Amino acid sequence: MMKSTYLGARFTGNKIIAMNEMPIPVPGPGQLLIKVKANALCGSERGQYMYGSAVTPGHEAAGIVADAGAGTAVKPGTPGVVYLMDFCGSCRSCKLGFTNQCLNKRGDMGFNRNGGYGQYMLVSENIFYTVDEGLDLTEATLLLDIMGTGGHALERGLLVHPDIQSVAIAGAGPIGLGVLVMAKLLLGEKVPVVISDTVPYRLELARKLGGIPIDALKETLKDGLEKIGLAGADLAADTSGKTIARKSCLEALDKRGVLVCVGHGEGLGIDVSKELIEPERSVLGSEYFRYGELNRNMRLLLQNREYITRIITHRFPLENIQEAFELFFAGSTGKVVIEQ
């Protein structure tokens, strides 16, 4: 007999995380109850860590269906991952496959709906993606923010620059590393990827993943490109959300280059004539990814599992979530995952 309550992390603010006992929800029509097995930490949770959250955070969840509501097709026992955005499936954007731009979004898991830092989470069936039963569910979380967000950023750039032969990335945190990994998988292993950061641990991890690390305290992305004989990059991705990093990306672009802004945060001032019109550059935004991209990413993960999973550097049980967040925001990690 299933228990009536479960433990969920409560972010109270001031960098304090407590465990809270909550009633296990009953799935209604079209809903699934997920027994969470893993949830990866994300830099976008810094605000919740600092200032608290009204819901249980966690938006990179993988787990197993524990119960299913009326009208659902997914059976209990099925493993899978949870897509962040509870998209409607029927608006203009959703019908075209742009689920990350849903016009009638019902919620965001972990931000205004209880997320994956609890033992259970209630989700709409349409945002649950089934994975192979043999796949480690901690590794399955890589399908989401790492491969999903990283791959989507590259897809955005390819829309306006289909012959990308070089990449520059500002920020070697998990999302920046995700862009690096997906650049190697989607554009080709030989495509040079210059990546900057200020944290030695992350720069070394980027090197191990095939990137060309640049210490942002000493050099710019453009300096790094010139060192390998390139005048500029075809695509530059800012994953930091910082104005100075966005500017560094823009300055690193070659003619026809495209800047893809992935990290939320600060702004960017542009000399339109000199920096956009004359060199025919583009500046694009990239928000999360489309649900339909999970099929490709699942295939890539199974084919390149040993390579991609290097991004995961630390694993913690749910009861040690406080320690996990302290380590993660200290900077010297790759992807950190809470396991249950």
Sine and cosine of phi, psi and omega as CSV:
sin_phi,cos_phi,sin_psi,cos_psi,sin_omega,cos_omega
0.00,0.00,0.76,-0.65,-0.04,-1.00
-0.94,0.34,0.63,-0.78,0.09,-1.00
-0.89,0.46,0.31,-0.95,-0.01,-1.00
-1.00,-0.09,-0.21,0.98,0.00,-1.00
-0.75,-0.66,0.30,-0.96,0.06,-1.00
-0.60,-0.80,0.26,-0.97,0.01,-1.00
-0.99,-0.10,0.74,-0.68,0.05,-1.00
-0.73,-0.69,0.56,-0.83,0.01,-1.00
-0.96,0.30,0.71,-0.70,0.03,-1.00
-0.91,-0.41,0.91,-0.41,0.01,-1.00
-1.00,0.02,0.96,-0.28,-0.12,-0.99
-1.00,-0.03,-0.14,0.99,-0.07,-1.00
0.98,-0.19,0.19,-0.98,0.00,-1.00
0.84,0.54,0.55,0.84,0.06,-1.00
0.91,0.41,0.45,0.89,-0.02,-1.00
-0.93,-0.37,0.77,-0.64,0.04,-1.00
-0.85,-0.53,0.81,-0.58,0.03,-1.00
-0.88,-0.47,0.26,-0.97,0.07,-1.00
-0.98,-0.18,0.69,-0.72,-0.09,-1.00
-0.82,-0.58,0.71,-0.71,0.05,-1.00
-1.00,0.03,0.76,-0.64,-0.11,-0.99
-0.73,-0.68,0.45,-0.89,0.05,-1.00
-0.94,0.33,0.69,-0.73,0.06,-1.00
-0.94,0.34,0.85,-0.53,-0.03,-1.00
-0.95,0.31,0.44,-0.90,0.06,-1.00
-0.98,-0.20,0.83,-0.56,-0.03,-1.00
-0.92,0.39,0.73,-0.68,0.08,-1.00
-1.00,-0.04,-0.17,-0.99,0.02,-1.00
-0.82,0.57,0.76,-0.65,0.04,-1.00
0.98,0.22,0.16,0.99,-0.05,-1.00
-0.90,-0.44,0.41,-0.91,0.06,-1.00
-0.81,-0.59,0.63,-0.78,0.15,-0.99
-0.99,-0.13,0.86,-0.52,-0.06,-1.00
-0.96,-0.27,0.77,-0.63,0.17,-0.98
-1.00,0.07,0.95,-0.31,-0.11,-0.99
-0.95,0.33,0.73,-0.69,0.04,-1.00
-0.93,-0.37,-0.44,0.90,-0.01,-1.00
-0.37,-0.93,0.54,-0.84,0.10,-0.99
-0.50,-0.87,0.81,-0.58,-0.05,-1.00
-1.00,0.05,0.58,-0.81,0.05,-1.00
-0.97,0.25,0.49,-0.87,-0.03,-1.00
-0.67,-0.74,0.59,-0.80,0.03,-1.00
-0.88,0.48,-0.41,0.91,0.01,-1.00
-0.94,0.35,-0.16,0.99,0.03,-1.00
-1.00,0.00,0.08,1.00,0.00,-1.00
-0.85,0.53,-0.67,0.74,0.00,-1.00
-0.89,0.47,-0.65,0.76,0.03,-1.00
-0.92,0.39,-0.63,0.78,0.02,-1.00
-0.91,0.42,-0.63,0.78,-0.05,-1.00
-0.99,0.16,-0.65,0.76,-0.20,-0.98
-0.89,-0.46,-0.05,1.00,0.03,-1.00
1.00,-0.07,0.20,-0.98,-0.03,-1.00
-0.54,-0.84,0.63,-0.78,0.02,-1.00
-0.98,0.20,-0.28,0.96,0.02,-1.00
-0.84,-0.54,0.21,-0.98,0.10,-0.99
-0.96,0.29,0.88,-0.47,0.01,-1.00
-0.93,0.36,-0.01,-1.00,0.02,-1.00
0.91,-0.41,0.95,-0.30,-0.05,-1.00
-0.78,-0.62,0.30,0.96,0.09,-1.00
-0.81,-0.59,0.90,0.45,-0.20,-0.98
-0.98,-0.19,0.57,-0.82,0.16,-0.99
-0.73,-0.68,0.60,-0.80,-0.02,-1.00
-0.18,-0.98,-0.27,-0.96,-0.05,-1.00
-0.82,-0.57,0.68,-0.74,0.01,-1.00
-0.90,0.44,0.86,-0.52,0.01,-1.00
-0.99,-0.11,-0.50,0.86,-0.02,-1.00
-0.38,-0.93,0.46,-0.89,-0.04,-1.00
-0.73,-0.68,0.66,-0.75,0.01,-1.00
-0.99,0.14,0.07,-1.00,-0.02,-1.00
-0.87,0.49,0.61,-0.79,0.08,-1.00
0.98,0.17,0.14,0.99,0.01,-1.00
-1.00,-0.09,0.42,-0.91,-0.01,-1.00
-0.96,-0.26,-0.40,0.92,-0.03,-1.00
-0.97,0.24,0.75,-0.66,-0.09,-1.00
-1.00,-0.05,0.51,-0.86,0.13,-0.99
-0.81,0.58,0.62,-0.79,-0.05,-1.00
0.99,-0.13,-0.17,0.99,-0.03,-1.00
-0.98,0.21,0.78,-0.62,0.05,-1.00
-1.00,0.06,0.47,-0.88,0.04,-1.00
-0.03,-1.00,-0.06,-1.00,0.04,-1.00
-0.88,-0.48,0.33,-0.94,-0.05,-1.00
-0.93,-0.37,0.85,-0.53,0.07,-1.00
-0.95,0.31,0.68,-0.73,-0.09,-1.00
-0.83,0.55,-0.73,0.68,-0.20,-0.98
-1.00,-0.09,0.83,-0.55,0.04,-1.00
-0.99,0.14,0.99,0.14,-0.08,-1.00
-0.98,0.19,0.45,-0.89,-0.12,-0.99
-0.97,0.23,-0.52,0.85,0.01,-1.00
1.00,0.10,-0.11,0.99,-0.10,-0.99
-0.82,-0.58,-0.15,0.99,-0.01,-1.00
-0.97,0.22,0.09,-1.00,-0.01,-1.00
-0.83,0.55,-0.73,0.69,-0.02,-1.00
-0.89,0.46,-0.74,0.67,-0.04,-1.00
-0.89,0.46,-0.66,0.75,-0.01,-1.00
-0.89,0.45,-0.46,0.89,0.03,-1.00
-1.00,-0.01,-0.02,1.00,0.02,-1.00
1.00,-0.09,-0.02,1.00,-0.03,-1.00
-1.00,0.02,0.91,0.42,-0.07,-1.00
-0.91,0.42,-0.40,0.92,0.04,-1.00
-0.97,0.23,-0.09,1.00,0.05,-1.00
-0.84,-0.55,0.54,0.84,0.00,-1.00
-0.82,0.57,0.70,-0.71,-0.02,-1.00
-1.00,0.10,-0.23,0.97,-0.01,-1.00
-0.74,-0.67,0.70,0.71,-0.06,-1.00
-0.85,0.52,0.72,-0.69,-0.07,-1.00
-1.00,0.03,-0.29,0.96,0.01,-1.00
0.25,-0.97,0.13,-0.99,0.06,-1.00
-0.83,-0.56,0.87,-0.50,-0.05,-1.00
-0.89,0.46,0.77,-0.64,0.02,-1.00
1.00,0.05,-0.18,0.98,0.01,-1.00
-0.92,-0.40,-0.71,0.70,0.15,-0.99
-0.76,-0.65,0.11,0.99,0.16,-0.99
-0.77,-0.63,0.57,-0.82,0.00,-1.00
-0.84,0.54,0.75,-0.66,-0.10,-0.99
-0.94,-0.33,-0.47,-0.88,-0.25,-0.97
-1.00,0.02,0.07,1.00,0.10,-0.99
-1.00,0.00,0.61,0.79,0.10,-1.00
-0.66,-0.75,0.18,-0.98,-0.04,-1.00
-0.96,0.27,-0.40,0.92,0.03,-1.00
-0.69,-0.72,0.40,-0.92,0.16,-0.99
-0.52,-0.85,0.58,-0.82,-0.01,-1.00
-0.98,-0.19,0.80,-0.60,-0.07,-1.00
-0.71,-0.71,0.40,-0.92,0.17,-0.99
-0.95,0.30,0.63,-0.77,-0.07,-1.00
-0.85,0.53,-0.57,0.82,-0.10,-0.99
-0.94,0.35,-0.23,0.97,0.04,-1.00
-0.97,-0.22,0.13,0.99,0.08,-1.00
-0.99,-0.11,0.78,-0.62,-0.01,-1.00
-0.91,-0.42,0.88,-0.48,-0.04,-1.00
-0.95,0.30,0.71,-0.70,0.04,-1.00
-0.90,-0.44,0.24,-0.97,0.03,-1.00
-0.86,0.50,0.66,-0.75,-0.06,-1.00
-0.89,0.46,-0.44,0.90,-0.01,-1.00
-0.99,0.12,-0.09,1.00,-0.06,-1.00
-0.99,0.16,0.78,-0.63,0.09,-1.00
-0.87,0.50,0.78,-0.62,-0.12,-0.99
-0.96,0.29,-0.39,0.92,0.16,-0.99
-0.90,0.43,-0.69,0.72,0.04,-1.00
-0.92,0.39,-0.52,0.85,0.00,-1.00
-0.89,0.46,-0.45,0.89,0.02,-1.00
-0.88,0.47,-0.36,0.93,0.02,-1.00
-0.90,0.43,-0.36,0.93,0.03,-1.00
-0.89,0.46,-0.37,0.93,-0.15,-0.99
-1.00,0.01,-0.96,-0.27,-0.13,-0.99
-0.89,0.45,-0.55,0.83,-0.04,-1.00
-0.95,0.31,-0.91,0.42,-0.04,-1.00
-0.97,0.22,-0.62,0.78,-0.04,-1.00
-0.91,0.41,-0.86,0.51,-0.02,-1.00
-0.91,0.42,-0.67,0.75,0.01,-1.00
-0.89,0.45,-0.72,0.69,-0.01,-1.00
-0.92,0.38,-0.61,0.79,-0.01,-1.00
-0.91,0.42,-0.61,0.79,0.04,-1.00
-0.86,0.51,-0.65,0.76,0.03,-1.00
-0.93,0.36,-0.65,0.76,0.05,-1.00
-0.86,0.51,-0.64,0.77,0.03,-1.00
-0.87,0.49,-0.69,0.72,0.00,-1.00
-0.91,0.40,-0.61,0.79,-0.01,-1.00
-0.91,0.41,-0.35,0.94,0.04,-1.00
-0.88,0.48,-0.58,0.82,-0.06,-1.00
-0.93,-0.37,-0.21,0.98,0.01,-1.00
-0.65,-0.76,0.99,0.17,-0.12,-0.99
-0.95,0.32,-0.14,0.99,-0.05,-1.00
-0.90,-0.43,0.73,0.69,-0.03,-1.00
-0.90,0.43,0.82,-0.57,-0.02,-1.00
-0.83,-0.56,0.04,1.00,0.04,-1.00
-0.36,-0.93,0.53,-0.85,-0.09,-1.00
-0.69,-0.73,0.63,-0.78,0.13,-0.99
-0.81,-0.58,0.66,-0.75,-0.05,-1.00
-0.76,-0.65,0.76,-0.65,0.10,-0.99
-0.99,-0.16,0.92,-0.39,0.01,-1.00
0.95,-0.31,0.89,-0.46,0.02,-1.00
-0.95,-0.31,0.50,0.86,0.19,-0.98
-0.96,0.29,-0.10,-1.00,-0.06,-1.00
-0.81,0.58,-0.65,0.76,-0.01,-1.00
-0.94,0.35,-0.67,0.75,0.06,-1.00
-0.88,0.48,-0.66,0.75,0.06,-1.00
-0.91,0.42,-0.55,0.84,0.06,-1.00
-0.90,0.43,-0.67,0.75,0.06,-1.00
-0.89,0.45,-0.66,0.75,0.03,-1.00
-0.86,0.51,-0.78,0.62,-0.02,-1.00
-0.87,0.49,-0.71,0.70,-0.04,-1.00
-0.94,0.33,-0.49,0.87,0.09,-1.00
-0.90,0.44,-0.67,0.75,0.03,-1.00
-0.91,0.41,-0.58,0.81,-0.04,-1.00
-0.99,0.15,-0.60,0.80,-0.10,-1.00
-1.00,-0.05,-0.53,0.85,-0.07,-1.00
-0.98,-0.20,-0.38,0.93,0.00,-1.00
0.85,-0.53,0.62,-0.78,-0.07,-1.00
-0.87,0.50,-0.49,0.87,-0.08,-1.00
-1.00,0.10,-0.15,0.99,0.03,-1.00
-0.93,0.38,0.86,-0.51,-0.02,-1.00
-0.93,0.36,0.70,-0.71,0.02,-1.00
-0.80,-0.59,0.95,-0.30,0.05,-1.00
-1.00,0.00,0.75,-0.66,-0.09,-1.00
-0.68,-0.74,0.76,-0.65,-0.08,-1.00
-0.93,-0.38,0.48,-0.88,0.08,-1.00
-0.22,-0.98,0.08,-1.00,0.05,-1.00
-0.93,-0.37,-0.10,0.99,-0.07,-1.00
-0.99,-0.16,0.90,-0.43,-0.04,-1.00
-0.82,0.57,-0.64,0.77,-0.02,-1.00
-0.85,0.53,-0.73,0.68,-0.05,-1.00
-0.95,0.32,-0.56,0.83,0.06,-1.00
-0.91,0.42,-0.63,0.78,0.03,-1.00
-0.93,0.37,-0.62,0.78,0.05,-1.00
-0.90,0.43,-0.64,0.77,0.05,-1.00
-0.88,0.48,-0.64,0.77,0.04,-1.00
-0.88,0.47,-0.69,0.72,0.00,-1.00
-0.90,0.43,-0.42,0.91,0.01,-1.00
-1.00,0.00,0.05,1.00,0.07,-1.00
0.98,-0.20,0.08,1.00,0.02,-1.00
-1.00,0.08,0.22,-0.98,0.08,-1.00
-0.96,-0.29,0.98,-0.20,-0.14,-0.99
-0.97,0.25,0.64,-0.77,0.03,-1.00
-0.79,-0.61,0.83,-0.56,0.06,-1.00
-0.97,0.23,0.94,-0.34,-0.08,-1.00
-0.91,0.41,-0.26,0.97,0.05,-1.00
-0.98,0.18,-0.26,0.97,-0.08,-1.00
-0.88,-0.48,-0.51,0.86,-0.10,-0.99
-0.63,-0.78,0.32,-0.95,0.09,-1.00
-0.99,-0.14,0.21,-0.98,0.09,-1.00
-0.87,0.49,-0.62,0.78,0.01,-1.00
-0.89,0.45,-0.63,0.78,0.07,-1.00
-0.86,0.51,-0.69,0.72,-0.01,-1.00
-0.90,0.44,-0.63,0.77,0.03,-1.00
-0.92,0.40,-0.67,0.75,0.00,-1.00
-0.90,0.44,-0.52,0.85,0.02,-1.00
-0.89,0.45,-0.47,0.88,0.01,-1.00
-0.97,-0.25,0.29,0.96,0.13,-0.99
0.99,0.12,0.36,0.93,0.01,-1.00
-0.93,-0.37,0.68,-0.73,0.03,-1.00
-0.96,0.28,-0.46,0.89,-0.01,-1.00
-0.10,-0.99,0.07,-1.00,0.00,-1.00
-0.98,-0.21,0.51,-0.86,0.08,-1.00
-0.96,0.28,-0.58,0.81,0.04,-1.00
-0.71,-0.70,0.71,-0.70,0.12,-0.99
-0.82,-0.57,0.71,-0.71,-0.02,-1.00
-0.86,-0.51,0.81,-0.58,0.11,-0.99
-0.99,-0.15,0.87,-0.48,0.01,-1.00
-0.95,-0.32,0.01,1.00,-0.08,-1.00
-1.00,0.00,-0.48,0.88,-0.07,-1.00
0.98,0.19,0.14,0.99,-0.04,-1.00
-1.00,-0.09,0.66,-0.75,0.01,-1.00
-0.84,0.54,-0.71,0.71,-0.03,-1.00
-0.88,0.47,-0.57,0.82,0.02,-1.00
-0.96,0.28,-0.65,0.76,0.05,-1.00
-0.87,0.49,-0.66,0.75,0.00,-1.00
-0.91,0.42,-0.64,0.77,0.04,-1.00
-0.88,0.48,-0.63,0.78,0.04,-1.00
-0.90,0.43,-0.71,0.70,-0.02,-1.00
-0.88,0.47,-0.68,0.73,-0.01,-1.00
-0.93,0.37,-0.37,0.93,-0.02,-1.00
-0.99,0.11,-0.17,0.99,-0.09,-1.00
-0.97,0.26,0.59,-0.81,0.15,-0.99
-1.00,0.08,0.01,-1.00,0.10,-0.99
-0.87,0.50,0.59,-0.80,-0.07,-1.00
0.92,0.40,0.13,0.99,-0.04,-1.00
-0.92,0.38,0.41,-0.91,-0.01,-1.00
-0.81,-0.58,0.78,-0.63,0.10,-0.99
-0.99,-0.11,0.83,-0.55,0.05,-1.00
-0.94,-0.34,0.89,-0.46,0.01,-1.00
-1.00,-0.03,0.91,-0.41,-0.06,-1.00
-0.97,-0.26,-0.64,0.77,-0.04,-1.00
-0.99,0.12,0.77,-0.64,0.09,-1.00
-0.95,0.30,0.42,-0.91,0.06,-1.00
0.51,-0.86,-0.91,-0.42,-0.16,-0.99
-1.00,0.06,-0.01,-1.00,-0.09,-1.00
-0.99,-0.11,-0.23,-0.97,0.00,-1.00
-0.43,-0.91,0.83,-0.55,0.10,-1.00
-1.00,-0.06,0.69,-0.73,-0.08,-1.00
-0.75,-0.66,0.71,-0.70,0.21,-0.98
-0.99,0.11,0.99,-0.12,-0.18,-0.98
-0.84,0.54,-0.71,0.71,-0.04,-1.00
-0.91,0.42,-0.77,0.64,-0.10,-0.99
-0.98,0.22,-0.63,0.78,-0.14,-0.99
-0.99,-0.13,-0.30,0.95,0.00,-1.00
-0.89,-0.46,-0.85,0.53,-0.15,-0.99
-0.92,0.39,-0.80,0.59,-0.08,-1.00
-0.86,0.51,-0.73,0.68,0.00,-1.00
-1.00,0.02,0.08,1.00,-0.03,-1.00
0.77,0.64,0.77,0.64,0.07,-1.00
-1.00,0.02,0.25,-0.97,0.02,-1.00
-0.77,-0.64,0.53,-0.85,0.11,-0.99
-0.83,-0.55,0.85,-0.53,-0.08,-1.00
-0.82,-0.58,0.44,-0.90,0.18,-0.98
-0.98,-0.18,0.44,-0.90,0.02,-1.00
-0.64,-0.77,0.92,-0.40,-0.08,-1.00
-0.94,-0.34,0.94,-0.35,0.07,-1.00
0.78,0.62,-0.78,-0.62,0.02,-1.00
-0.31,-0.95,0.18,-0.98,0.01,-1.00
-1.00,0.09,0.64,-0.76,0.01,-1.00
-0.80,0.61,-0.62,0.79,-0.05,-1.00
-0.90,0.45,-0.31,0.95,0.01,-1.00
-0.96,0.28,-0.23,0.97,-0.01,-1.00
-0.89,0.46,-0.54,0.84,0.01,-1.00
-0.87,0.49,-0.74,0.67,0.02,-1.00
-0.90,0.44,-0.69,0.73,-0.05,-1.00
-0.92,0.40,-0.57,0.82,0.06,-1.00
-0.88,0.47,-0.69,0.72,0.02,-1.00
-0.89,0.45,-0.71,0.71,-0.01,-1.00
-0.91,0.42,-0.62,0.78,0.01,-1.00
-0.90,0.43,-0.69,0.72,0.00,-1.00
-0.91,0.41,-0.54,0.84,-0.03,-1.00
-0.99,0.14,-0.41,0.91,-0.12,-0.99
-0.75,-0.66,0.58,0.81,-0.14,-0.99
-0.84,0.54,-0.73,0.69,-0.06,-1.00
-0.88,0.47,-0.62,0.78,-0.02,-1.00
-0.95,0.32,-0.80,0.60,-0.11,-0.99
-0.91,0.42,-0.62,0.78,-0.09,-1.00
-0.95,0.31,-0.10,1.00,0.10,-0.99
-0.89,0.46,-0.37,0.93,0.00,-1.00
-0.91,0.41,-0.50,0.87,0.03,-1.00
-0.98,0.21,0.90,-0.44,-0.06,-1.00
-0.93,-0.38,-0.35,0.94,-0.06,-1.00
-0.60,-0.80,0.61,-0.79,0.06,-1.00
-0.75,-0.66,0.70,-0.72,-0.01,-1.00
-0.72,-0.69,0.53,-0.85,0.15,-0.99
-0.96,0.27,0.33,-0.94,-0.04,-1.00
-0.82,0.57,-0.61,0.79,-0.05,-1.00
-0.92,0.38,-0.24,0.97,0.02,-1.00
-0.95,-0.30,0.44,0.90,-0.06,-1.00
-0.89,0.45,-0.55,0.83,0.05,-1.00
-0.86,0.51,-0.74,0.67,0.03,-1.00
-0.88,0.47,-0.63,0.77,-0.01,-1.00
-0.88,0.47,-0.71,0.71,-0.02,-1.00
-0.93,0.36,-0.61,0.79,0.03,-1.00
-0.88,0.48,-0.69,0.72,0.01,-1.00
-0.92,0.39,-0.70,0.71,-0.06,-1.00
-0.87,0.50,-0.74,0.67,-0.05,-1.00
-0.98,0.17,-0.12,0.99,0.18,-0.98
-0.96,0.28,-0.36,0.93,0.18,-0.98
0.95,-0.30,-0.46,0.89,-0.11,-0.99
-1.00,0.01,0.88,0.48,0.07,-1.00
-0.55,-0.83,0.23,-0.97,0.28,-0.96
-0.99,-0.12,-0.82,-0.58,0.06,-1.00
-1.00,0.10,0.72,-0.69,0.04,-1.00
-0.94,-0.35,0.73,-0.69,-0.08,-1.00
-0.81,-0.59,0.71,-0.71,0.14,-0.99
-1.00,0.01,0.81,-0.59,-0.03,-1.00
-0.91,-0.41,0.51,-0.86,0.03,-1.00
-0.72,-0.69,0.00,0.00,0.00,0.00
